[in-house]
Amino acid sequence: MNNLETSYMGIPLRSPVILGASELSTNNDTLKRAEDAGVAAIVYKSLFEEQVQLENLQHDEMLEEYNDIHAEMITLHPEIERSEIEHFLHVLRKAKESVSVPVIASLNAVNKSTWIKYAKLIEETGVDGIELNLYQTPTRFDRDGVAIESFQADIVSSVKDRLSIPVGVKLSSDYTNILNFAQQLDEAGVDGLVLFNAFFQPDIDIEKEKHRKSYNFSRRGDYKKSLRYAGMLYGRIAADICSSRGIFTGEDVIKLLLSGASCVQVVSAVYKYGTGVITDINNTISGWMERKGYNRIDDFKGKLSDSVLNKNDSVLIYKRAQYIDLILHSDTIFGEERL
């Protein structure tokens, strides 16, 4: 197999395939199988501030349940340390110990103080890096995009300043100008950007007339927005780019590497096909590199990015050129369908 080594956030990787954050990463047996299949690193399932808050509320309710019966005992009850964050840190440490590949923690908080507090606790587990999962959808009408971005950029900068391990940020694709916000984060010193988050969207059961859980696994081809922005950011920011969402095959990964990504995160593909898909992806990349005469990923990474293409060919493929070409040649592109 060809040399598939790359790096992300300054962390050496044996291949460009990372197992993204999900329930899969909470099972150490799955992590071992992924490691044996050739995964380069693992992002452990996100810690959400809300889950800690919920557990705290449940804990308080249990303590207060018998207040009227044992009032004299309540004041003597020892202060009980909240267990959810302790449990998370414990299993995260165990996951790190169970594999030899790098383990990156994922954190999603709400309040600035909580981001910093939890990030520091996570760092103490010995993980190789941390991914700040900016999973936030607009819920208020009185906050504009500038206020939201400023708040988030300040959080990222504050966390970065307080940690010694690499810090990456997983972004939504819903910012008004992703390029500008990515540049703000780059200036704050982040080591990597993950493009993009996959939000869980609400759904409704029309027979029961109630909301229901909806698990929106990505589909092949969902990587195309990540490909576009990886291609536009490569060569223009210092942070490494990791593509995510809708990546199922080695061909998908090659496209993203050509656009400028240093690595990718896979989740839905592993859910659907098992950890063996990681081996298949790596084998496909290696075979393609051999056919093309590439010895290392760096030999072709970013070759088809906007900065490289503009420098060499003065084209606008990542801007409006594809759109205009589609319009001008629609009769050719869709000719067969119209017959």
C-alpha positions in Angstrom: 0.0 0.0 0.0 1.2 3.5 -0.8 2.1 6.0 1.9 -1.2 7.3 3.1 0.2 9.4 6.0 -1.1 12.9 6.5 -1.5 15.2 9.5 -4.4 17.1 11.1 -4.1 19.8 13.7 -0.4 18.9 13.9 -1.3 15.3 14.8 0.3 12.7 12.5 -2.2 10.3 10.9 -1.5 7.0 9.2 -4.3 7.6 6.7 -6.8 10.4 6.0 -9.8 8.5 7.4 -11.0 9.5 10.9 -14.0 7.9 12.7 -16.2 10.9 13.5 -18.1 11.5 16.7 -21.1 9.3 17.2 -22.4 6.5 19.4 -20.0 4.2 17.5 -17.1 5.8 19.4 -18.5 4.9 22.8 -17.9 1.2 22.2 -14.3 0.2 22.8 -14.7 -3.0 20.8 -15.8 -0.9 17.8 -12.9 1.3 18.3 -10.5 -1.6 18.2 -12.1 -2.9 15.0 -11.8 0.5 13.5 -8.2 0.6 14.5 -7.6 -2.8 13.0 -9.4 -1.6 9.8 -6.9 1.2 9.4 -8.7 4.2 10.9 -6.3 7.1 11.5 -7.9 8.7 14.5 -11.1 8.7 16.5 -13.4 11.5 17.6 -15.1 10.5 20.8 -18.9 11.2 21.0 -19.6 14.8 22.0 -20.2 15.9 25.6 -23.2 18.2 25.5 -23.7 20.8 28.3 -27.4 20.1 28.3 -26.9 16.4 29.3 -25.0 17.5 32.3 -27.6 20.1 33.2 -30.4 17.5 32.9 -28.6 15.1 35.1 -28.0 17.8 37.7 -31.7 18.6 37.7 -32.7 15.0 38.1 -30.1 14.7 40.9 -31.6 17.7 42.7 -35.1 16.4 42.4 -34.1 13.1 44.0 -32.4 14.9 46.9 -35.5 17.1 47.5 -38.0 14.2 47.1 -38.2 13.5 50.8 -37.6 17.0 52.2 -40.8 17.1 54.2 -40.2 13.6 55.7 -36.5 13.9 56.6 -36.0 17.6 56.8 -33.4 17.2 59.5 -31.4 14.9 57.3 -31.3 17.2 54.2 -29.0 19.8 55.8 -26.6 17.0 56.9 -26.6 15.4 53.5 -23.0 15.5 52.1 -22.5 17.5 48.9 -22.6 15.0 46.0 -20.4 15.7 43.1 -22.3 15.7 39.8 -21.6 12.4 38.1 -22.3 13.0 34.4 -19.1 14.9 33.6 -17.1 12.5 35.7 -18.5 9.5 33.9 -17.8 11.1 30.5 -14.2 11.9 31.5 -13.8 8.3 32.8 -15.1 6.6 29.6 -13.1 9.1 27.4 -9.9 8.1 29.3 -10.7 4.4 28.8 -11.3 5.0 25.1 -7.9 6.7 24.8 -6.2 3.8 26.6 -7.9 1.2 24.5 -6.4 2.2 21.1 -3.0 3.3 19.9 -4.4 5.8 17.3 -5.0 9.4 18.3 -8.3 10.2 20.1 -9.9 13.6 19.8 -12.6 14.7 22.2 -15.7 16.6 21.1 -17.4 19.2 23.2 -20.6 21.2 22.7 -21.5 23.7 25.4 -23.6 26.8 25.8 -22.0 29.2 28.3 -18.5 30.5 27.8 -17.5 29.5 31.3 -18.7 26.0 30.7 -16.8 25.7 27.4 -13.6 26.6 29.2 -14.2 24.5 32.3 -15.1 21.3 30.4 -12.3 21.8 27.9 -9.7 22.0 30.6 -11.1 18.8 32.3 -11.1 17.0 28.9 -7.5 18.0 28.3 -6.5 16.2 31.6 -7.7 12.9 30.2 -4.7 12.7 27.9 -6.6 13.0 24.6 -4.6 14.2 21.6 -6.9 17.1 20.7 -10.3 18.6 21.2 -13.1 19.4 18.7 -15.4 22.3 19.6 -18.7 21.4 18.1 -20.4 24.7 17.4 -23.8 23.0 17.1 -26.1 26.0 17.4 -29.2 26.9 15.4 -30.9 30.3 15.6 -33.7 30.3 18.2 -34.0 34.0 18.8 -35.2 36.8 16.5 -33.3 39.6 18.2 -29.7 38.3 17.5 -28.1 39.1 14.2 -25.4 37.0 12.5 -22.6 39.3 13.6 -23.5 38.9 17.3 -23.6 35.1 17.0 -20.3 34.8 15.2 -18.6 37.3 17.6 -19.8 35.3 20.6 -18.7 32.0 19.1 -15.3 33.3 18.0 -14.7 34.7 21.5 -15.4 31.3 23.0 -13.1 29.5 20.6 -10.3 32.0 21.2 -10.7 31.7 25.0 -10.6 27.9 24.9 -7.6 27.9 22.6 -5.7 30.3 24.9 -6.2 28.0 27.9 -5.3 24.6 26.3 -2.0 23.1 25.3 -3.5 20.4 23.0 -4.6 21.1 19.5 -8.1 22.7 19.1 -10.4 22.2 16.1 -13.8 23.6 15.3 -16.7 21.7 13.7 -18.8 24.2 11.8 -22.3 24.4 10.5 -22.8 25.2 6.8 -25.4 27.8 7.7 -23.3 30.9 8.4 -24.0 33.9 6.2 -20.3 33.9 5.0 -18.5 30.7 6.0 -15.3 32.0 4.4 -15.2 35.1 6.7 -16.1 33.1 9.8 -13.4 30.5 9.0 -10.9 33.3 8.6 -11.9 34.7 12.0 -11.4 31.3 13.7 -8.1 30.9 11.8 -6.9 34.3 13.2 -7.9 33.0 16.6 -5.4 30.3 16.2 -7.5 27.2 15.7 -5.6 24.2 14.4 -8.3 22.6 12.3 -11.8 23.2 10.8 -14.3 20.3 10.2 -16.7 21.0 7.3 -19.5 20.4 8.1 -21.8 19.5 11.0 -25.0 17.5 10.3 -27.9 18.9 12.4 -30.7 16.7 13.6 -33.9 18.2 12.2 -37.3 17.9 13.8 -40.0 15.7 12.3 -43.7 15.1 12.9 -45.9 12.0 13.0 -49.1 13.2 11.3 -51.2 10.3 12.7 -50.2 10.8 16.3 -49.9 14.5 15.7 -46.7 14.8 17.8 -43.0 15.3 17.2 -40.8 12.3 16.7 -37.1 11.6 16.7 -35.5 11.7 13.3 -32.0 10.3 12.7 -30.8 11.9 9.5 -27.9 9.8 8.3 -26.0 11.4 5.5 -26.2 10.1 1.9 -23.4 9.8 -0.6 -22.8 13.1 -2.3 -23.6 15.2 0.7 -19.9 16.1 0.8 -20.1 18.5 -2.1 -20.6 21.6 0.0 -17.6 20.6 2.0 -15.6 20.1 -1.2 -16.5 23.6 -2.4 -15.4 25.3 0.8 -12.3 23.1 1.3 -11.3 24.1 -2.2 -11.8 27.8 -1.4 -10.1 27.8 2.0 -7.1 25.7 1.1 -4.0 27.9 0.8 -5.7 30.8 2.4 -5.8 29.8 6.0 -3.3 28.1 8.3 -5.7 25.7 9.9 -6.0 22.2 8.5 -9.3 21.3 6.8 -11.2 18.1 7.6 -14.2 17.2 5.4 -17.3 15.5 6.8 -20.8 14.4 5.8 -21.8 12.0 3.1 -18.4 10.4 2.6 -18.7 6.7 1.7 -16.0 5.6 -0.7 -12.3 6.1 -1.5 -13.3 8.1 -4.6 -15.2 10.5 -2.3 -12.1 11.0 -0.2 -9.8 11.5 -3.2 -12.0 14.3 -4.4 -11.9 16.0 -1.0 -8.1 15.6 -0.8 -7.7 17.1 -4.2 -9.9 20.1 -3.2 -7.6 20.8 -0.2 -8.8 18.7 2.8 -6.1 17.0 4.9 -8.4 14.3 6.1 -12.1 13.2 6.4 -14.5 12.0 9.0 -16.8 9.1 8.3 -19.8 8.0 10.4 -22.8 7.0 8.3 -20.7 4.8 6.1 -19.5 2.8 9.1 -23.0 2.6 10.5 -24.2 1.2 7.1 -21.3 -1.0 6.1 -19.3 -1.6 9.3 -15.7 -0.8 10.1 -14.5 -2.8 7.0 -15.5 0.2 4.9 -12.4 2.0 6.3 -10.1 -0.7 4.8 -12.0 -0.4 1.5 -11.5 3.4 1.4 -7.8 3.2 2.2 -7.3 0.5 -0.4 -9.0 2.6 -3.1 -6.9 5.7 -2.3 -3.7 3.6 -2.4 -4.6 2.0 -5.7 -5.5 5.4 -7.2 -2.2 6.9 -6.0 -0.3 4.0 -7.5 -2.0 4.4 -10.9 -1.3 8.2 -10.8 2.3 7.9 -9.7 1.8 9.7 -6.4 3.9 8.6 -3.5 2.4 10.8 -0.8 -0.9 12.6 -0.2 0.9 15.9 -0.1 1.9 15.3 -3.7 -1.7 16.0 -4.8 -3.5 17.6 -1.8 -5.1 20.8 -2.9 -4.1 20.3 -6.5 -7.7 21.3 -7.6 -8.2 23.9 -4.9 -9.3 27.4 -5.9 -6.0 29.0 -4.9 -4.0 26.6 -7.0 -6.3 26.7 -10.0 -6.4 30.5 -10.0 -2.7 30.6 -9.8 -2.2 28.2 -12.7 -5.2 28.5 -15.0 -7.1 31.7 -13.9 -10.4 29.8 -13.6 -13.4 30.3 -11.3 -14.5 26.8 -10.9 -15.5 27.2 -7.2 -17.4 30.4 -7.8 -20.0 30.9 -10.6 -18.2 29.1 -13.4 -19.9 25.7 -12.7 -23.3 27.3 -12.5 -22.9 29.2 -15.8 -21.5 26.2 -17.5 -24.5 24.2 -16.4 -26.9 26.8 -17.8 -25.1 27.1 -21.1 -24.8 23.4 -21.7 -28.1 22.2 -20.1 -29.3 20.9 -23.4 -26.3 18.6 -23.6 -26.2 17.6 -20.0 -29.9 16.8 -19.8 -30.4 15.8 -23.4 -31.0 12.1 -22.8 -33.5 12.8 -20.0 -35.5 15.0 -22.4 -35.8 12.4 -25.1 
